[in-house]
């Protein structure tokens, strides 16, 4: 099945793929398409999001089989942040001495999202207080052990699969004792229906944040990270993130790492797109290393 996708312009699909790959440890170059195994209607399937480089730039999602067309389109458009309108942010940044040139260089860049908010929450837990490379390695083992394989890919584990995992099995993936407990607890809540993370899509930012903070192991940093990367709330910034503090300081703080308070002040001119401004700084820093 092939469905045509819509995304608010401007959108540079290939630049967005390249930026996403720059955050993946060990990734060499950028793919020409986004291939993921996701779940639709309870079944795992492999989808491919691609765009022709020649002719009319039509963006498509394709998969083997006959899933619900509307669900396939909605899932694919969610993953590429199709609803994000960058034009107001660009108008705000155009005369800024740093973000002006960066937004010109990276015009059309959008952050790519995980397929589900449960996956985003597990990403946040695994990335707490360790390097991206270490967290990526742990998640790869977690996905390989508990995910469902389809067409050479492996879908992210369902809440039910992780809820049934023993702590010993989770520890074997490289998780700490605390993180294994956090993942087990959240998985059981989601699997049982006590927590419906997908409902956060229709919640206000404050209500969604409150729900996240109610979960064991998810604090302020995790809440902001889930809100901006998972839910696509463009004004949220994980100000306690050392990486964000360092990169923002490199561009906006004369090379010195910014404190959370200084980071808030530096990004204040870009409200309500402070999270997007931080993302552009991070992406530019990553991509400039490849030049």
N, C-alpha and C positions, 0 to 999 in steps of 0.2 A: 504494500500500500504506500502511496505517495500523497502527501498533503502539502499545500503551499502555505508558507508561514508569513505572518505580517509582523513588522517591527517598526516602532515609531522612529522615523529618521531624525538625525543621521545615524547610521549603523554600519560599521566596518566589521564584517564577520571575520575576515581573516586576521585583522589586527587583534580582535578580541580573543581569537584562538591562540594567537602568538603570545599575548599577554598572560593568558591563563596557563599556558605551558611553561612560562618563565617562573612560575611559582611551584612547579612540580620538580622535586629533586631528581637529578639524573636525566631529565628530559632533554633530548638533543633536537633542536629545530622545532618547528611548529607543524602540526598536522594540517591536512587540507580539509578535513571534515571533523565533526564532533561525533564520536561513536561512544555510546553508553548502553549498558543494560539496565533497564528500568522495569518497574512493575506497573501494569495497567489492568484494571479489572481483576486483580488477584493473580495474574500470570506474568511471568518474566519474559521480556522480549528485548531484542537488540534493536536500537534505533540509530539512524545516521542522519545528522543534520549537515547539509552541504549547500554550496552555492557555486554556480558556474562562474569561472573567471572571465569568460568571454560572452558577448551578447548581453541581453537584458539580465541584470543581476537578481534572479529569482531565488529565494531561499526556500529550501524544501526539507521536510523530514520524511524519511522512508523506513520501512520495516517489512520483514517477511510476515506473512499471515494477514489476518483481517481484524485488527483491533478496532474498537470504537473510534471513528474518525475524529470526532470532536475531542475526545480525551487525548488522542495522540497529538493533535494540534495544540491543545492547551498545555500538555506536558512539555512539548518542545519549545513553545513560546515562553513558558515559565523559565526554562533553563537558559535561554539567551537574553533574558531581561527585556523582552519585547515591549513591555509597558513603560520602560524608562524613557522619558523625554529629556534629551540632553540640551536642547536649545536654550532653555532658561539659564542653565548652568553656564553655558558658553557665553551668553550675553553678560552674565555677572563677572566672568573671569577675563574677558577679552582685554581689558586695560591693566590687568594685574601684571607686575613685572616678572613674576615667576610662572603663575598659572596661565597667563595669556599665551606665551610661546608653547607651553606644554600642551594645552588644549588644541592649539593649532597643529602641532606635530601628531597628536593622538586623536584627531577628530574621528568621531564615530566609535570610539572604544567604549564597550559596555562590559560590566562584570558578568561572568557566567555563574549561574547558581547550581547548587546540588539539586537533584530531582525532588527531594522531599525535605521537609523541615526536621524530621527525625534524623535523617542522615546528617543534616547540618549540625544538629545538637551533638551527635557523636563526634563529628569533626572537631567541634569546639572543645569537647572533653579531652580528646586525644592530644590536642595542641596546647593544652594548658602547661605552661612552665617548661616546655621542652622545644627543641628546634623543629622547624618544619620538616626537615629530612627524617628525623627520628619519628615524628608523628606519622608521616607518610608511610614509613616502613611498617609501623604498628598497624595502621589501617589496612595496608595491603594484606597483611597476615590475617587480620580479622575478616576481611572480605573473602579472601581465599578459603578460609575455614568454614565460614557460616553463610556465605552468599550462594546464590543459585547460578549455575553456569548456563549460558545460552549463546550459541554462535561465536564461540571463542572469547566471550566476555563474561564477567561475573557481576551480577546485580548486587547492590548493597544489601546486607542482611536485613531481613524483616525484623520488626520489634519482637515478633513471636519467636524467631530463631535465636535472637540474643537473650530473650527472657528465659529460654530453656537451657542456655549455656551455663555450665558450672563455673564457679569462680576460678577453679584450676584451669579450665579450658581458656578462659579470658586471660589469665596470667600468662599462659603459654604463648599468647600473641604478643607479649611484651608490655602489657599494661601493668601499671602499679596496682597495689592492693586497693588503694582508694579509688582509682579510676575504674577498676573492674567492678567495684561496688556501685559507683555512680551509674555506669552503663547498664548494669543488671537491674538496678532500681528503676531507672527511666524506662528501660525496655519493658519491664513488667507493667508499669503504669500505662504505657501506650498500648501494649498488647491487650490489656484488660479493658481498655476504654476509659479508664479513670482520667487520662490526659489525652486530648485530641489536639495534637500540635498543628494540624492542617487548619484548624479553626482560627489560628492566629492570623491567617491571611486577611480575614475580614475584621480583625480587631484594631483598635487604635494602637499607636505605638506604646503609649503608657500601659494600656491593658495587657498587651503582648509581653512587655517587659516584666510586668508583675507576675504573669504566669510562668515565665522562664525562671525568675528568681525564686519561685516556690519549689523548684526542682532541686533535689540534692546534688551538689557539686557544680551548680551553675550560678556563678556570681556576676558581678557587674561587667567584667571583661567579656565573659561568655555571652551575656545578654546583648551587649552592644555588637558583638561579632555576629551573633545569630540574626539580629535585627538588620544589620547593613548587608551582610553577605547572603544570608538565607532568605530573609523577607524582602530585601531590596528597599529598605527604608533609607532614603538617600541622605538624611541629616544625622544619622547615627555614626558615632566614631568610638572605637575602643581606645579611649585616651590612655588607659593604663598599659597598653601594648608597647613593649620596649622597641620593637621593630618600627612601629608607626612613629614613636617619639624620635627615634634616631633618623629616619628618612625625612620626616618633617623638619627636623633640626638642620639637616644637611641643606635643604632647600630654603627654609624660611627662618632658620635660627642661627645663621652665620656658622654653620657646621657643628654646632653643639646640640647634643640631645636635649629635647624639650621636656620640661616637667608636664604632667597632665594639665595643670593650670595654664602654662604657657602654650601648650598645644591647642587648648580651647580658644585662647585669645588669637592665635595665629590663623585659625580656621574660621573664626567668627564672621569675617566678611562674606563667607560663602554660604551662610545659612539661607535657605534650608537644604543646601547640598554639601554640607561639610564632610559627610562620609564619601561622597563622590570625589570631592577635592582630594581627600586623603588617598583614595584609591588611585587617582591619576598620578599623584606623587610616587606612590609605591610602584606602580606599573612603569612609569618613566625611569625610575631608578633601576628596576630589573632589566628592562629592555635596553637601556644604555650600556649595560655591562656586556651585551652581546655584540655591540658594534665594534 
